[in-house]
Amino acid sequence: MQNSGSRKKHVLVTGTAGFIGFHLIRYLFGSNYEITGLDNINDYYDVDLKYSRLSETGIARDNIAYNKLVSSVVSDQYKFIQLDLEDKDNLIRLFRESKFDKVINLAAQAGVRYSFTNPDAYVGSNITGFLNILECCRQHPVEHLVFASSSSVYGLNKKMPFSVHQPVDHPVSLYAASKKSNELMAHSYSHLFGIPVTGLRFFTVYGPWGRPDMSLFIFVKAILEGKPINVHNEGRMERDFTYVADIVKGVGKVLESPAQAANIDGEEMDPAVSSAPYRLFNIGNNKPVRLMDFINAIEEYLGKKASMNMIPIQPGEVEKTWADVSDLERQFNYTPDTPIKEGVKQFIDWYRSYFKV
């Protein structure tokens, strides 16, 4: 990550009780970074899973208190703080006292269907919370802000594979709209205040310690319990499933290279680059998988057939995702290489171990 003789850079990673944030923290262990993790530990899903992830990184549940830095017992380079991104005053204080060199913002209200009944959660976390991150990076300048966007921003786009160089103006969920808003907000701050910013559009991340609201978790749990699974769009779905280890390696590569301004004349605009130090990348597997093939891989490793309810495509869903990652490959030698069957196996092994089933 850094030359061993250089001063340790200080990086803030938000969302570290979450799925990707947890894996990123473990990936950064052993690097030449001083690391601060942040999460509000909300109850969108089982908080016990979140506390278990924190425990794996050396942060004991009993030691956690709001707005208190807790040192990891497994890595002397890591500290954690429970803090809400909407708590602007304490967030600014954290930035002022910690003097972060880099920021990775993964904290967000996730999920598409949840936005139908809890829209305020997305505005609070994904809009207000992200605005506060941008304000902190303005008031206490950082070398690089990396933030999580989503493949959901492609919405009604049909041209495959999805490219960061195509416009994304037709989101089909509030979650997607909030992520598109993040990209626009980040560009404005990059343009106005010269903050180097990189947005990463994640594509269907899966793997051990995944979220209970995601398809792999839902399918494995139901099949093991002998319950039927809902198969959307009668199984005619395709997803660019991307293993979490491949994701965090990509994030780590991007972190090391702050965005730079491009030579843009303003006559032909490219959504992925700017005359500001701002850029966007897809981060996916570039190999869409049929939903039925995904289910078959689960069945094969579980040694158990699924009972399926074939249902129509649901509001807010898209039929297919497929990431064009050529920019990331060219600039960072990014090559996701985890086969879907291996990734599914790793998740099921973790699930059986964690839930003792």
C-alpha positions in Angstrom: 0.0 0.0 0.0 2.6 2.5 1.1 6.4 2.4 1.4 7.4 1.0 4.7 9.6 4.0 5.5 7.0 6.7 5.0 4.7 8.2 7.6 1.6 6.3 8.1 -1.3 7.8 6.3 -4.6 8.1 8.3 -7.7 6.7 6.5 -11.3 6.9 7.6 -13.6 4.1 6.5 -17.3 4.6 7.1 -19.7 1.7 7.2 -17.3 -0.8 8.9 -19.9 -2.8 10.7 -21.4 -3.4 7.3 -20.6 -6.2 4.8 -18.1 -4.5 2.4 -16.7 -2.2 5.1 -15.9 -5.1 7.3 -14.0 -6.9 4.5 -12.1 -3.7 3.6 -10.9 -3.2 7.1 -9.5 -6.7 7.2 -7.9 -6.1 3.8 -6.2 -2.9 5.1 -4.8 -4.7 8.2 -1.1 -5.1 7.6 -0.9 -2.0 5.3 1.0 1.1 6.3 -2.2 2.9 7.2 -3.5 4.2 10.5 -7.2 3.2 10.2 -10.4 4.6 11.8 -13.6 2.8 11.2 -17.0 4.4 11.7 -20.6 3.0 11.7 -23.9 4.0 13.4 -24.8 0.3 13.9 -28.4 0.9 12.9 -31.1 -1.9 13.0 -31.8 -2.1 9.3 -30.9 -5.8 9.8 -29.8 -8.0 12.6 -27.4 -5.9 14.7 -25.8 -9.1 16.2 -24.3 -9.8 12.8 -22.9 -6.2 12.7 -21.4 -6.6 16.2 -20.0 -10.0 15.2 -18.2 -8.4 12.2 -16.8 -5.7 14.6 -15.6 -8.4 17.0 -13.7 -10.1 14.1 -11.8 -6.8 13.7 -11.0 -6.6 17.4 -13.8 -4.3 18.5 -15.7 -5.8 21.4 -19.4 -5.0 21.7 -19.1 -4.2 25.4 -16.5 -1.5 24.7 -18.6 0.4 22.1 -20.3 3.6 23.1 -21.6 6.4 21.0 -18.9 8.9 19.8 -16.2 7.0 21.6 -13.0 5.8 19.9 -12.3 2.1 20.7 -8.9 0.5 20.0 -8.8 -2.9 18.3 -7.4 -5.8 20.2 -6.2 -7.6 17.0 -4.5 -4.7 15.2 -2.8 -1.7 16.8 -3.4 0.3 13.6 -7.2 0.2 13.9 -9.7 2.2 16.0 -13.5 2.3 15.7 -16.1 4.9 16.6 -19.9 4.5 16.6 -21.2 7.7 15.0 -24.0 8.7 12.7 -23.1 10.6 9.6 -26.0 12.9 10.2 -24.3 14.0 13.5 -22.5 16.8 11.8 -21.0 18.5 14.8 -19.3 15.3 16.1 -18.3 14.3 12.6 -16.5 17.6 12.1 -14.9 17.2 15.5 -13.6 13.7 14.5 -12.1 15.1 11.3 -10.5 18.0 13.1 -8.9 15.8 15.7 -8.0 12.9 13.6 -6.5 14.7 10.6 -7.5 12.1 8.0 -5.4 11.9 4.8 -8.0 9.8 2.9 -11.6 8.8 3.3 -13.6 5.8 2.0 -17.3 6.3 2.4 -19.2 3.1 2.3 -21.9 4.0 4.9 -25.3 4.2 3.3 -28.9 3.0 3.7 -28.9 0.0 1.4 -31.7 -1.9 -0.2 -34.2 -1.2 -3.0 -37.5 -2.4 -1.6 -36.9 -0.9 1.9 -37.0 2.5 0.2 -40.7 2.0 -0.7 -41.7 2.1 3.0 -38.8 4.1 4.6 -37.8 6.8 2.1 -36.7 9.2 4.9 -33.9 6.7 5.8 -32.3 7.2 2.4 -32.5 10.9 2.5 -31.0 11.1 6.0 -28.1 8.6 5.5 -27.4 8.8 1.7 -28.0 12.5 1.1 -27.6 14.4 4.4 -24.9 12.0 5.7 -22.9 12.2 2.5 -23.2 16.0 2.4 -21.6 16.0 5.9 -18.8 13.9 4.6 -18.2 16.3 1.8 -18.3 19.3 4.1 -15.8 17.6 6.4 -13.5 17.0 3.5 -13.8 20.6 2.5 -13.2 22.0 6.0 -10.4 19.5 6.7 -8.9 18.8 3.2 -8.0 15.2 2.3 -5.8 13.7 -0.4 -8.6 11.5 -1.7 -12.2 10.8 -1.1 -13.5 7.4 -2.4 -17.2 6.7 -2.2 -19.5 3.9 -2.9 -22.1 4.3 -5.7 -24.1 1.5 -7.1 -25.0 -0.3 -10.4 -28.5 0.7 -9.5 -27.9 4.1 -11.0 -28.2 2.5 -14.5 -31.9 2.2 -14.0 -33.8 1.9 -17.3 -30.6 1.7 -19.3 -30.6 -1.3 -21.7 -27.3 -0.9 -23.5 -24.9 -3.7 -22.3 -22.4 -3.8 -20.7 -23.1 -0.8 -18.5 -20.5 1.9 -19.1 -19.6 4.8 -16.8 -19.3 6.9 -20.0 -23.1 6.6 -20.7 -25.7 8.9 -19.0 -27.7 7.5 -16.1 -30.8 9.8 -15.8 -33.6 7.2 -15.3 -33.3 5.6 -11.8 -36.1 3.2 -10.9 -35.8 3.4 -7.1 -35.1 6.0 -4.5 -32.0 4.1 -3.5 -30.6 4.5 -7.0 -31.6 8.1 -7.1 -29.8 8.7 -3.8 -26.6 7.2 -5.3 -26.9 9.2 -8.4 -27.3 12.3 -6.2 -24.1 11.3 -4.4 -22.2 11.3 -7.7 -23.5 14.8 -8.6 -22.8 16.2 -5.1 -19.3 14.8 -5.1 -18.6 16.4 -8.5 -19.8 19.8 -7.3 -17.5 19.7 -4.3 -14.6 18.4 -6.4 -15.2 21.3 -8.9 -15.7 24.0 -6.2 -13.1 23.0 -3.7 -10.6 20.9 -5.6 -11.3 17.7 -3.5 -10.0 14.6 -5.4 -13.0 12.3 -5.5 -13.5 8.8 -7.0 -16.9 7.1 -7.1 -17.2 3.4 -7.4 -20.3 1.8 -8.8 -20.5 -1.6 -7.1 -22.2 -4.5 -8.9 -24.1 -7.2 -6.8 -21.4 -7.9 -4.2 -21.7 -11.3 -2.4 -19.6 -13.4 -0.1 -19.1 -14.4 3.6 -20.6 -12.1 6.2 -23.0 -10.8 3.6 -26.3 -8.9 4.4 -29.4 -10.9 5.3 -31.5 -9.0 2.8 -29.4 -10.1 -0.2 -30.4 -13.0 -2.4 -27.6 -15.4 -1.6 -28.3 -15.1 2.2 -32.1 -15.4 1.6 -31.8 -18.4 -0.7 -29.3 -20.4 1.5 -31.4 -19.8 4.6 -34.6 -20.8 3.0 -33.3 -23.9 1.3 -31.6 -25.2 4.5 -34.9 -24.6 6.3 -36.9 -26.4 3.6 -38.8 -23.2 2.7 -39.6 -22.0 -0.8 -37.7 -19.1 -2.4 -39.2 -16.4 -4.5 -37.5 -16.3 -7.9 -38.2 -12.9 -9.5 -39.1 -12.4 -13.2 -39.7 -16.2 -13.4 -35.9 -16.6 -13.2 -35.1 -14.4 -16.2 -32.7 -12.2 -14.2 -29.0 -11.8 -14.7 -26.6 -10.2 -12.2 -22.9 -9.3 -12.4 -22.2 -11.1 -9.1 -18.9 -9.8 -7.8 -17.1 -11.6 -4.9 -16.3 -9.3 -2.0 -12.6 -10.0 -2.0 -12.4 -8.9 -5.6 -14.3 -5.7 -4.6 -12.0 -4.7 -1.7 -8.9 -5.3 -3.8 -10.2 -2.9 -6.3 -11.1 -0.3 -3.7 -7.6 -0.6 -2.3 -6.0 0.0 -5.7 -8.2 3.0 -6.3 -7.4 4.5 -2.9 -3.7 4.8 -3.8 -4.3 6.9 -6.8 -6.2 10.2 -6.2 -8.4 11.4 -9.0 -6.9 14.0 -11.3 -8.5 16.6 -13.5 -8.9 15.7 -17.2 -8.6 18.0 -20.2 -12.3 18.6 -20.9 -13.4 21.4 -23.3 -17.0 21.3 -22.2 -18.4 20.7 -25.6 -18.6 16.9 -25.4 -19.1 15.9 -21.7 -18.2 12.5 -20.4 -20.0 11.5 -17.1 -16.9 9.5 -15.9 -14.3 12.3 -16.0 -14.2 16.0 -15.5 -12.1 19.2 -15.5 -12.3 18.8 -11.7 -10.3 16.0 -10.0 -13.3 13.6 -10.2 -13.9 10.3 -11.8 -16.2 7.3 -11.8 -15.5 3.6 -12.2 -17.6 0.4 -12.4 -16.4 -2.3 -10.1 -17.9 -5.6 -11.0 -17.1 -9.0 -12.4 -17.8 -8.3 -16.0 -19.5 -11.7 -16.3 -23.3 -11.6 -15.7 -24.7 -14.8 -14.3 -28.2 -16.1 -14.9 -30.2 -16.2 -11.7 -31.1 -19.9 -12.3 -27.4 -20.8 -12.7 -26.8 -19.0 -9.4 -29.5 -21.0 -7.7 -28.1 -24.2 -9.2 -24.7 -23.4 -7.7 -26.3 -23.0 -4.3 -28.2 -26.3 -4.7 -25.1 -28.1 -5.8 -23.0 -27.1 -2.8 -25.8 -27.6 -0.3 -26.8 -30.9 -1.8 -30.4 -29.9 -1.6 -32.9 -28.7 -4.2 -34.8 -25.5 -3.8 -38.6 -25.1 -3.8 -39.3 -22.1 -6.1 -42.1 -19.6 -6.3 -41.8 -18.0 -9.8 -43.0 -14.4 -9.4 -43.0 -11.3 -11.7 -40.2 -8.8 -11.7 -40.7 -6.4 -8.7 -40.9 -2.6 -8.7 -37.5 -1.0 -8.6 -35.7 -4.0 -10.0 -33.9 -4.3 -13.3 -33.7 -7.4 -15.3 -30.0 -7.5 -16.0 -26.7 -5.9 -14.9 -23.3 -6.2 -16.5 -20.3 -4.0 -15.7 -17.9 -2.7 -18.2 -14.8 -2.6 -16.1 -12.3 -1.8 -18.9 -11.3 1.6 -17.3 -10.5 -0.1 -14.0 -8.6 -2.8 -15.8 -6.6 -0.4 -17.8 -5.7 2.0 -15.1 -5.3 -0.3 -12.1 -4.8 -3.8 -13.6 -8.1 -4.8 -11.9 -8.9 -8.4 -12.7 -11.7 -10.0 -10.6 -11.0 -13.7 -10.7 -13.3 -15.5 -8.2 -15.6 -18.0 -10.0 -19.2 -17.9 -9.0 -19.2 -21.5 -7.7 -16.1 -20.8 -5.5 -17.7 -17.6 -4.1 -21.0 -19.4 -3.3 -19.0 -22.2 -1.6 -17.2 -19.6 0.5 -20.4 -18.0 1.6 -22.1 -21.3 2.4 -19.1 -22.5 4.5 -19.3 -19.2 6.4 -23.0 -19.5 6.9 -22.9 -23.0 8.2 -20.1 -22.1 10.6 -21.6 -18.8 11.8 -25.2 -20.2 12.3 -24.0 -23.7 13.2 -26.2 -25.5 10.7 
